[in-house]
Amino acid sequence: MPQPGAGDQVAASTANVVQVALERPLGHYSQAEIGRAKDAIADYLAVTVAARVEPLARSVGRAFAITDRERPRSLRHVPDLEACATATAHLGFLSHLLDFDDMGDSIRGHPTGPVLSAVLPLSAWLGKSGAEVLAAYMTAVDGMAIAGRSVATAVQQRGLHPTAVLGALGSALACSRLLGLSREQTAGAVSLALAQVAGTTANFGTPAKAMQVGLGSAAGCRAAFLATNGIVGALDPVESLRRQSRSEVPEFRVLESVSSESDWREGGIMFKMFPSCALTHQSIEAAYYLRQSIDAGESVEIHVAGSYRVASMLKYPVPTDQLQAKFSLPYCLAIGLLYDRPLLPRMARQVLDPAALELAKRVEFRIHPDLTTVECIDREFTEVEVISQSGRSVSRTVAGVVQLGSSQAVQEKLRQCFALVGESGADECWETVKTLESSASVEDLLAHLY
């Protein structure tokens, strides 16, 4: 008997993911869900524009032969495969450089960066309308979520970067829809995309973390192009991810059947408040309340208890640059204890804050006894206690996801990001996004990026 994916039959779970991504119409979504997707697009534009504050943005632009404010060649002339993939990799890198992009628990990572970075340049080339862009983007994110609910935690437990791995899948799904691929071609494209990526958590705190997202996005774009010429992989990529995850992480139960529920429901996609790893956000939020009760400069001891993932992923007690700072719980907590909000200007500076570095040395972290295994991920919390010179102790516990709570908050984030790099036009950008489905093309969106 032929194995799943060995012949011309798409395997069942892969078929479910592919069907959602290729065939779910924009009309499937409620106005509230479409509004949430537009917020995510605005958030993407915000953090991608704000990435210009980083010298690395210019370095990567030079490496990709994309100069400041110049649209990539692939969007001005008839592109070849690699030209489009290069534009995709560049945008994917920028979207994740500040670690400020949106989050999705279903994939244990960032859904919009790898998908939209492929959708925008490819849609510009193909002349797709705003409504077609929305449909390809929203359904690809849902396809990622369906696969991610089954394997994302196990992927992360293996030390791989879920945003890079599942981002390649999402990018391939979106590009396949835009290119009009069949179910079989799309399944094969997803397998080919996954064959190109293996981002690791070991690269967190280095330029490679953001590049992994860009390369994952480009892998999906490249794979979809190749599939149009008959170059595809096996037809069971989702099942293959499950088999590998089960063998590599035997202590974690890999789900065989998951819901096709949309991630665009309320609470499915979340928007970051701070440009740092999400595992630092509970401690920063705790700091907001603690600094109203105690002078951080007078503290002599700071004790933090939290998830085992903090110990394994936030590996820089005292960072030496801003990329490491995003993965330093002591430094991020210190920023929160020392300064009023908004914290973006403080956390995006090229020079680390001396007072925060000094305060970070007083932070001691321990794994909370209730948060020692993978089963605790969805109920993680952080306890912060500050002890002053007088012996006075104040503490705060924060649980759940720390996120922006409204569309208005996302709009304000857009304004702050534009202001960070001296850009005007934030409100114009917001209006462009909010009327996207009536646009004939994505040119107005891309104008904000180049």
C-alpha positions in Angstrom: 0.0 0.0 0.0 1.5 3.4 -0.9 2.4 5.7 1.9 0.6 9.0 2.5 2.1 11.6 0.1 3.9 9.0 -2.0 1.4 9.1 -4.8 -1.0 11.8 -6.0 -3.3 11.8 -3.0 -2.9 14.6 -0.5 -2.8 13.3 3.1 -5.9 14.1 5.2 -4.5 16.6 7.7 -2.5 18.4 5.0 -5.6 18.5 2.8 -7.5 20.2 5.6 -4.8 22.9 6.0 -4.5 23.4 2.2 -8.3 23.5 1.7 -8.6 26.3 4.2 -5.7 28.3 2.7 -6.8 27.9 -0.9 -10.6 27.8 -0.8 -11.8 29.7 2.2 -13.4 32.9 0.8 -12.9 36.4 2.3 -16.7 36.3 2.9 -16.2 33.5 5.4 -14.9 36.0 7.9 -16.9 38.4 10.0 -16.3 42.2 9.8 -14.7 41.9 13.3 -12.3 39.3 12.1 -11.4 41.3 9.0 -10.9 44.3 11.2 -8.5 42.3 13.3 -6.6 41.3 10.3 -6.3 44.9 9.2 -5.0 45.8 12.7 -2.4 43.0 12.2 -1.4 44.5 8.8 -1.1 48.0 10.4 1.0 46.4 13.2 3.3 44.8 10.6 3.8 48.1 8.8 4.5 49.8 12.1 7.3 47.4 13.2 8.8 47.1 9.8 9.1 50.8 9.4 10.5 51.2 12.9 13.2 48.6 12.1 15.0 51.4 10.3 16.3 52.6 13.6 18.6 49.5 13.6 21.9 49.8 11.7 21.4 46.1 10.7 18.4 47.2 8.6 20.8 49.1 6.3 23.4 46.3 6.4 20.8 43.8 5.2 19.5 46.2 2.6 23.0 46.5 1.2 23.4 42.7 1.2 20.2 42.3 -0.7 21.1 45.2 -3.0 18.1 47.2 -1.7 19.1 50.8 -0.9 17.3 53.1 1.5 13.7 53.9 0.3 14.3 52.1 -3.0 11.7 49.6 -4.0 13.3 46.2 -4.9 13.9 45.4 -8.5 11.4 42.6 -8.4 8.6 45.0 -7.8 9.5 47.3 -10.7 10.4 44.9 -13.5 9.5 41.3 -14.6 11.0 39.3 -11.7 12.7 36.0 -11.7 12.2 33.5 -8.8 15.1 34.7 -6.8 14.4 38.4 -7.2 10.9 37.9 -5.6 12.3 35.6 -2.9 15.0 38.3 -2.1 12.4 41.0 -1.6 10.4 38.6 0.6 13.5 37.7 2.7 14.3 41.4 3.2 10.8 42.4 4.4 10.6 39.3 6.6 13.9 40.3 8.3 12.8 43.8 8.9 9.4 42.8 10.2 11.0 40.8 13.0 14.2 42.8 13.7 12.8 44.6 16.7 10.9 41.5 18.0 7.9 43.8 18.1 5.6 41.9 15.7 2.3 40.2 16.5 2.0 36.9 18.2 -0.1 33.7 17.8 -0.3 31.0 20.5 -1.3 28.5 17.9 2.1 28.6 16.3 4.1 29.7 19.4 5.4 32.6 17.4 4.7 35.4 15.0 2.3 34.8 12.2 2.1 38.0 10.1 5.8 38.7 9.4 6.6 35.5 7.4 3.2 35.5 5.6 2.7 39.2 4.7 6.3 39.6 3.7 5.7 37.2 0.9 2.2 38.3 0.1 3.0 42.0 -0.5 5.8 41.7 -3.1 4.2 38.8 -4.9 0.8 40.6 -5.0 2.5 43.7 -6.4 4.0 41.7 -9.2 0.8 39.8 -10.0 -1.4 43.0 -9.7 -3.6 41.5 -7.0 -6.3 43.6 -5.4 -6.6 44.5 -1.8 -9.4 42.0 -1.3 -7.3 39.2 -2.8 -4.4 40.2 -0.5 -6.6 40.1 2.5 -8.0 36.7 1.6 -4.5 35.1 0.9 -3.1 36.6 4.1 -6.0 35.6 6.4 -6.4 32.1 5.1 -2.7 31.4 5.2 -2.5 32.5 8.8 -5.4 30.1 9.6 -3.6 27.3 7.8 -0.5 27.9 9.9 -2.7 27.9 13.0 -4.3 24.6 12.2 -0.9 22.9 11.7 0.6 24.8 14.6 -1.9 23.7 17.2 -0.7 20.2 16.5 3.1 20.6 16.3 4.2 24.1 17.3 5.0 23.3 21.0 6.9 20.2 20.1 8.8 22.1 17.4 9.8 24.7 20.0 10.8 21.9 22.5 13.2 20.6 19.9 15.0 23.9 20.0 13.7 25.0 16.6 12.2 28.4 15.9 8.4 28.0 15.3 8.1 31.3 13.4 10.7 30.2 10.9 9.4 26.7 10.5 5.7 27.4 10.4 6.3 30.7 8.7 7.7 28.8 5.7 4.5 26.8 5.7 2.3 29.9 5.9 4.3 31.7 3.2 4.0 28.7 0.8 0.2 28.6 1.5 -0.3 32.3 0.7 1.9 32.3 -2.4 0.2 29.2 -3.7 -3.2 30.9 -3.4 -1.9 34.0 -5.2 -0.4 31.9 -8.0 -3.5 29.7 -8.4 -1.9 26.4 -7.5 -3.9 23.2 -7.1 -4.2 21.3 -3.8 -1.6 18.9 -4.8 0.8 21.6 -6.0 0.3 23.5 -2.7 0.9 20.4 -0.5 4.1 19.7 -2.5 5.2 23.4 -2.2 4.7 23.3 1.5 7.0 20.2 1.8 9.6 21.9 -0.4 9.4 25.1 1.8 9.8 23.1 5.0 12.9 21.3 3.4 14.6 24.7 3.3 14.2 25.9 6.9 15.4 24.9 10.3 15.7 28.1 12.4 16.9 27.5 15.9 16.3 29.1 19.3 20.1 29.1 19.7 20.1 32.2 17.5 17.9 34.2 19.7 19.6 37.5 20.7 21.6 37.5 17.4 20.9 38.9 13.9 20.1 35.4 12.7 16.8 35.3 14.6 15.2 37.9 12.4 16.9 36.5 9.3 15.4 33.1 10.1 12.0 34.7 9.7 13.0 36.3 6.4 14.5 33.1 5.0 11.5 31.1 6.1 9.2 33.5 4.3 11.4 33.4 1.2 11.4 29.6 1.3 7.7 29.5 1.0 7.7 32.0 -1.9 10.4 30.1 -3.7 8.7 26.8 -3.2 5.4 28.1 -4.6 7.2 29.4 -7.7 9.0 26.0 -8.2 5.7 24.1 -7.8 4.3 26.0 -10.8 7.0 24.2 -12.8 6.3 20.7 -11.3 9.1 20.8 -8.7 7.3 19.7 -5.5 7.8 17.5 -2.4 5.8 14.9 -0.6 2.0 15.4 -0.2 2.0 14.9 3.6 4.0 17.8 5.1 1.7 18.3 8.1 1.8 14.6 8.9 5.5 14.5 8.4 6.0 17.3 11.0 3.8 15.4 13.4 5.8 12.2 13.0 9.1 14.0 13.5 7.8 15.9 16.5 6.5 12.7 18.1 9.9 10.9 17.7 12.0 13.9 18.8 9.8 15.0 21.8 8.2 11.8 23.1 7.1 13.3 26.4 4.8 15.8 24.6 1.5 14.6 23.1 1.3 15.6 19.4 -2.3 16.1 18.5 -3.6 14.0 15.6 -6.8 16.0 15.1 -7.2 19.7 15.6 -9.9 22.3 15.0 -10.1 24.4 11.9 -11.3 27.3 13.9 -10.1 30.7 12.7 -7.2 32.4 14.5 -8.9 35.7 13.6 -11.4 35.1 16.3 -10.9 37.4 19.4 -7.8 36.5 21.2 -6.2 34.5 18.4 -3.8 37.1 17.2 -2.1 39.4 19.8 -0.2 42.6 19.5 2.9 43.3 21.5 3.3 46.2 23.9 7.1 46.0 24.1 9.9 45.3 21.5 11.3 42.2 23.3 10.7 38.5 23.7 7.2 37.9 24.9 8.6 36.0 27.9 9.8 39.3 29.3 6.5 41.0 29.1 4.9 39.7 32.3 7.9 41.0 34.3 7.8 44.4 32.5 4.1 44.6 33.3 4.7 43.7 36.9 7.3 46.5 37.0 4.7 49.0 35.9 2.8 48.4 39.1 5.8 48.0 41.4 7.4 51.3 40.5 4.4 53.1 41.8 5.1 51.7 45.2 8.9 51.7 45.4 11.9 53.6 44.1 13.8 51.2 41.9 17.0 53.0 42.6 16.8 52.2 46.3 16.2 48.4 45.7 18.9 46.0 46.9 17.3 42.8 45.9 15.0 41.8 43.0 13.6 38.3 42.9 11.8 36.8 40.0 10.1 33.5 39.7 8.6 32.2 36.4 8.5 29.5 33.7 11.3 27.1 32.8 11.2 28.6 29.3 12.6 31.8 30.8 15.7 30.0 32.0 16.2 28.3 28.6 15.3 31.1 26.2 16.2 34.4 28.0 19.9 33.5 28.2 21.5 37.0 28.6 21.6 38.0 32.3 23.6 41.2 31.4 23.3 41.9 27.7 26.0 43.5 25.6 23.8 44.9 22.8 20.2 45.6 22.0 19.5 42.2 20.3 20.7 40.4 23.5 18.7 42.9 25.6 15.5 41.6 24.0 16.3 38.2 25.5 17.4 39.5 28.9 14.8 39.4 31.6 16.9 41.3 34.1 17.5 44.2 31.6 13.9 44.4 30.4 12.6 44.3 34.0 15.0 47.0 34.9 13.8 49.3 32.1 10.2 48.7 33.3 11.2 49.6 36.9 13.1 52.8 36.0 11.1 54.5 33.3 7.6 55.8 32.4 5.8 54.5 29.4 5.9 54.4 26.4 9.1 52.2 26.6 9.7 51.9 22.9 12.2 54.8 22.7 14.1 53.3 25.7 14.1 49.8 24.4 15.0 50.6 20.8 18.1 52.7 21.6 21.4 51.5 20.0 23.3 52.2 23.3 22.2 50.1 26.3 20.9 52.1 29.3 23.6 52.3 32.0 21.2 52.6 34.9 19.2 49.6 33.6 22.4 47.5 33.2 23.4 48.3 36.8 19.9 47.4 38.1 19.8 44.2 36.1 22.7 42.9 38.1 20.5 42.8 41.2 17.9 40.6 39.6 17.8 36.9 40.6 15.6 34.5 38.7 14.4 31.0 39.7 12.0 28.6 38.1 8.7 28.5 39.9 7.9 25.0 41.1 4.6 25.0 39.3 6.2 26.0 36.0 8.8 23.3 35.3 7.4 21.3 32.4 6.0 21.8 28.9 2.4 21.2 30.2 2.5 24.6 32.0 3.0 26.8 28.9 -0.6 27.9 28.6 -0.8 28.9 32.3 2.6 30.7 32.7 2.9 33.5 35.2 5.7 35.7 36.6 6.2 36.8 40.2 8.4 39.8 40.9 9.5 40.9 44.4 11.5 44.1 45.1 13.2 44.6 48.5 14.4 48.1 49.3 17.3 49.3 51.5 15.0 49.7 54.4 13.9 46.1 54.1 10.5 46.9 52.7 9.2 44.3 50.2 6.7 44.8 47.5 5.6 42.1 45.0 3.4 41.6 42.0 2.3 38.5 40.0 1.2 38.8 36.4 -0.4 36.0 34.5 -1.7 35.6 30.9 -0.6 37.4 27.7 0.4 41.0 28.0 -0.9 42.7 24.9 -2.5 45.7 23.4 -6.2 45.6 24.1 -7.8 47.6 21.3 -7.6 48.7 17.7 -7.0 52.3 19.0 -3.9 51.0 20.9 -2.6 49.4 17.7 -3.1 52.8 15.9 -1.1 54.5 18.6 1.6 51.9 18.3 1.7 52.8 14.6 2.2 56.4 15.4 4.9 55.7 17.9 6.8 53.5 15.5 6.7 56.1 12.7 7.8 58.8 15.1 10.7 56.6 16.3 12.4 57.0 12.9 11.1 60.5 12.1 8.5 59.3 9.6 5.3 61.2 9.0 2.1 59.7 7.5 1.1 57.3 10.2 -2.5 58.3 10.1 -2.5 58.1 6.3 -1.0 54.6 6.6 -3.8 53.6 9.0 -6.5 54.8 6.5 -4.8 52.9 3.7 -5.0 49.7 5.7 -8.5 50.2 6.8 -9.8 50.6 3.2 -7.6 47.8 1.9 -10.4 45.6 0.5 -11.6 48.4 -1.8 -8.0 49.0 -3.2 -7.1 47.9 -6.7 -3.5 47.1 -5.7 -1.1 47.0 -2.8 1.0 49.9 -4.2 -0.2 52.3 -1.4 0.8 49.8 1.3 4.2 49.3 -0.2 4.8 53.0 -0.5 5.0 53.1 3.3 7.8 50.5 3.3 9.9 51.9 0.5 
